[in-house]
Amino acid sequence: MKDMLVRLIELPDVSEIEKKLLEKEKIIFRRAIAPEKHLVSEWVMEQFGTYWQSEVEVAFSRQPVSCWIAQRGNQILGFACYESTARNFFGPTGTLESERGKGIGKVLLIKSLLSLKEMGYAYAIIGGVGPAEFYEKAVGAKTIDGSEVSVYENLLRKI
């Protein structure tokens, strides 16, 4: 998997999508806070596995927490982290399969990228991209040539 680069200047406005999701689906987007670490970490483990759980736990060690969540009532629907694996990296991110296609992932992506922009970055790296087309369409991200050799290259794996 390759990394992608995204320009943080002039990111798309997702306020209308966010407003519609709140009105129609009762979905709110917010930065997670420390007392929720165990709940978000367990949810990510159940939905996406141990590697992403580890990255989420790092996001909770930041101040402010570098993890955004989407929730309906007391249910987590999606999450997005930044600066978990490396500085200026976006990810991991995921949305419940049953909730995909509504714009939740796009809102979480933009909120995280705006957080990176507020930190002073002009560009961000999306690490180890799976759905490249999503990132190309959502934020104009471009594949970084030669990035198949990345920060994840020698990742320890459970055998």
C-alpha positions in Angstrom: 0.0 0.0 0.0 1.2 3.5 -0.8 1.0 6.8 1.0 -0.9 9.8 -0.3 -0.2 13.5 0.1 -3.0 16.0 0.6 -2.9 19.8 0.5 -4.5 21.3 3.6 -5.2 24.7 2.1 -8.8 25.1 0.9 -10.1 21.8 2.2 -13.8 21.1 1.2 -16.5 22.5 3.5 -18.4 19.6 5.1 -20.7 21.7 7.3 -23.8 20.9 5.2 -23.1 17.2 5.3 -22.5 17.4 9.0 -25.8 19.4 9.5 -27.8 16.9 7.5 -26.3 13.9 9.4 -27.3 15.6 12.7 -30.8 16.4 11.6 -31.7 13.1 9.7 -29.5 10.6 11.5 -28.8 12.2 14.9 -25.1 11.8 14.3 -22.7 14.1 16.1 -19.0 14.6 15.3 -16.6 15.6 18.0 -13.1 15.1 19.4 -12.9 12.2 21.8 -11.8 12.9 25.4 -9.7 10.9 27.8 -12.4 9.2 29.9 -13.6 7.5 26.7 -10.3 5.9 25.8 -11.2 2.4 26.9 -14.5 2.5 25.1 -13.1 3.8 21.8 -10.1 1.5 22.0 -12.3 -1.5 22.6 -14.6 -0.6 19.8 -11.8 -0.1 17.4 -10.3 -3.5 18.4 -13.6 -5.2 17.8 -14.3 -3.5 14.5 -10.8 -3.1 13.0 -8.2 -5.1 15.0 -5.2 -4.7 17.2 -3.0 -2.5 15.0 -5.5 0.2 14.8 -6.3 -0.2 18.4 -2.7 0.6 19.3 -2.7 3.7 17.1 -6.0 4.9 18.7 -4.4 4.5 22.2 -1.5 6.7 21.0 -4.0 9.3 19.8 -5.5 9.4 23.3 -2.0 10.1 24.8 -2.0 13.5 22.9 -3.4 16.7 24.4 -5.8 17.5 22.9 -6.7 13.9 21.9 -5.9 13.4 18.2 -9.0 11.3 17.5 -12.4 12.4 16.2 -15.5 10.2 16.6 -18.9 10.0 15.1 -21.7 8.9 17.4 -25.4 8.4 17.5 -26.5 8.5 21.1 -24.1 6.2 23.0 -23.1 4.2 19.8 -19.8 4.9 18.1 -20.2 4.9 14.3 -16.8 5.9 13.1 -13.4 7.3 14.1 -10.4 9.1 12.6 -7.0 9.7 14.1 -4.0 11.8 13.2 -0.4 11.9 14.4 -0.7 8.4 15.9 2.0 6.5 13.9 4.1 9.5 12.8 4.0 13.3 12.8 1.7 14.8 10.2 0.1 11.4 9.3 -3.6 11.0 9.0 -5.1 7.6 10.1 -6.2 5.2 11.0 -9.9 5.8 10.3 -12.9 3.6 9.9 -16.7 3.6 9.8 -19.1 0.9 10.8 -19.9 -1.1 7.6 -23.7 -0.5 8.2 -23.1 3.3 8.3 -20.9 3.7 5.2 -22.0 5.8 2.2 -23.6 8.5 4.3 -20.6 10.9 4.4 -19.4 10.0 8.0 -15.9 9.1 6.8 -15.6 12.3 4.8 -16.6 14.5 7.8 -14.1 12.7 10.1 -11.4 13.0 7.4 -11.9 16.7 7.0 -12.1 17.4 10.7 -8.8 15.5 11.2 -7.1 17.3 8.3 -8.3 20.7 9.7 -6.8 19.7 13.0 -3.5 19.1 11.2 -3.8 22.4 9.4 -4.4 24.2 12.8 -1.1 22.7 14.0 0.6 24.6 11.2 1.0 21.9 8.5 0.4 22.9 4.8 0.3 19.2 3.6 -0.5 15.9 5.3 0.4 12.3 4.6 -2.3 9.6 4.5 -0.4 6.5 5.4 -0.8 3.1 3.9 -3.9 4.0 1.9 -6.5 1.3 1.1 -9.3 3.3 -0.7 -7.2 5.7 -2.8 -10.2 6.7 -4.9 -12.0 7.9 -1.8 -9.1 10.2 -0.8 -8.6 11.5 -4.4 -12.3 12.4 -4.6 -12.8 13.7 -1.1 -9.7 15.9 -0.7 -7.7 15.7 -4.0 -5.0 13.5 -2.4 -2.2 12.3 -4.7 -0.2 9.1 -4.4 3.4 9.6 -3.3 5.7 7.8 -5.8 8.0 5.3 -4.1 5.9 5.2 -0.9 5.2 1.5 -0.9 8.4 1.4 1.2 7.0 3.4 4.2 7.0 3.8 7.9 5.1 0.5 8.0 7.7 -1.5 6.1 9.1 -3.6 8.9 6.0 -3.8 11.1 6.1 -6.6 13.6 3.3 -9.2 12.9 1.8 -11.8 15.1 2.5 -15.2 13.5 
